[in-house]
Amino acid sequence: MTAPLELPGAAAWRLDPSLAYLNHGGFGAAPLPVLAEQRTWRDAMERNPTGFLVRDLPEQLHQVRALLAGFLGADADGLVFVGNATAGTQTVLAQVGLAPGDEVLVTDHCYPAALAQVKRATAASGATLRVAEVPMPAGDQETVLAAVTARLSPRTALVVIDHVASCSGLVFPVEQIVAECHARGVPVLVDGAHATGQLPVDLGRLGADFWTGNLHKWLCAPKAAAVLQVAERWRDRIRPLVASHGFADGYQPAFDWTGTQDPTPLLAAPAAVAFFGQAGWQAVRAHNQDLARRGAELVAGRVGTTVPGGAGLTGAMRLVPLPRELTEAEARALETSLLDRYRIVVPVTYLGGWRWLRVSAQLYNTMTDYERLADALAELLA
Ligand SMILES: Cc1ncc(COP(=O)(O)O)c(C=O)c1O
């Protein structure tokens, strides 16, 4: 029997060692080998920018696309690059073709920026926003599915669903949601900002109309790297929000160049796939999920609350309910005190009328980080 490979730890990251960084979900940090790869690409680009951007880049991006399509189980012909998931959702919402009387369904876990985009798109088209409330704790996948499908109506023209929600870390049963929506003829946009790397993703199996995911969160590529996958039936309609040279040449050529940008985060993404792949993605995910659960339970135990769970509903971000009500100002003050006095980076989120700490787990974290958080809370909430 071969011994399991040892997982890399904090030494593989450049994070400030004085910090307990428990917000990988907010902004993930890229490991050193990935940053080194990005530097190599940057140096190559700066030696001959014209040759690099005009002659070499198309083939390099083609290779990155093929690798990521394999990693995500995606149809490479449907995969395009965007700067971030925000651009991915906006691209779809601006062009999906909403009409007066249509309804767009989101959940109360929807990321605020995506919600702002839905509000903008519905206001511009005369469509209506509907919100499905998904309780926390959600219990099980069936409860989540039922909460969403109960709000579908004959007027629903689009469902926007998180793959993993920001405010709660809840892993939505997206496959079942897509299947139920499609059975009713309703297209689905999946916001997969947190999914790539955190969960095994098989976009072919998922079959969503639209899926966008960041590479700079849980894949740990450098920042400003994301993908958008569009199902074949929609590819005539969806174009980048910024038109450039290839705009008239079809779906993928239109996205391939949207003006001069830094392509090095994308070019370094394969190094991120390889970095975790060496240790084994399955082992990395199992480690992060287990650490997030144990860390959250430790903190909740110390503040006298209970971590919400649910089979199949949890990943590497977990919620710790705070023991008493906090106003918005108090929540922000708590975040600031945790950072300034204790060097702990952790967000306080709001959902279902309550405030929660959202703790993340990545390979650079250890239980000591959560113990520090528990100690700090014991003082701050006393
Ligand atoms: C669910 C969700 N969607 C979208 C985004 C936006 O990601 P970005 O800022 O990289 O566009 C985030 C960021 O945290 C998120 O949590």
The ligand as an SDF file (V2000), in Angstrom:
LIG
                    3D

 16 16  0  0  0  0  0  0  0  0999 V2000
  -21.7650   33.5840   -5.0180 C   0  0  0  0  0  0  0  0  0  0  0  0
  -20.8490   34.6210   -5.5720 C   0  0  0  0  0  0  0  0  0  0  0  0
  -21.0640   35.0650   -6.8150 N   0  0  0  0  0  0  0  0  0  0  0  0
  -20.2630   35.9770   -7.3720 C   0  0  0  0  0  0  0  0  0  0  0  0
  -19.1950   36.4850   -6.7010 C   0  0  0  0  0  0  0  0  0  0  0  0
  -18.3530   37.5320   -7.3390 C   0  0  0  0  0  0  0  0  0  0  0  0
  -17.0550   37.1030   -7.5630 O   0  0  0  0  0  0  0  0  0  0  0  0
  -16.0730   38.1250   -8.2520 P   0  0  0  0  0  0  0  0  0  0  0  0
  -15.9180   39.2840   -7.3250 O   0  0  0  0  0  0  0  0  0  0  0  0
  -14.8180   37.3650   -8.4390 O   0  0  0  0  0  0  0  0  0  0  0  0
  -16.7100   38.5440   -9.5280 O   0  0  0  0  0  0  0  0  0  0  0  0
  -18.9190   36.0600   -5.3990 C   0  0  0  0  0  0  0  0  0  0  0  0
  -17.7700   36.5980   -4.6410 C   0  0  0  0  0  0  0  0  0  0  0  0
  -17.5430   36.3060   -3.4990 O   0  0  0  0  0  0  0  0  0  0  0  0
  -19.7800   35.1140   -4.8140 C   0  0  0  0  0  0  0  0  0  0  0  0
  -19.5920   34.6830   -3.5650 O   0  0  0  0  0  0  0  0  0  0  0  0
  1  2  1  0
  2  3  1  0
  2 15  2  0
  3  4  2  0
  4  5  1  0
  5  6  1  0
  5 12  2  0
  6  7  1  0
  7  8  1  0
  8  9  2  0
  8 10  1  0
  8 11  1  0
 12 13  1  0
 12 15  1  0
 13 14  2  0
 15 16  1  0
M  END
$$$$
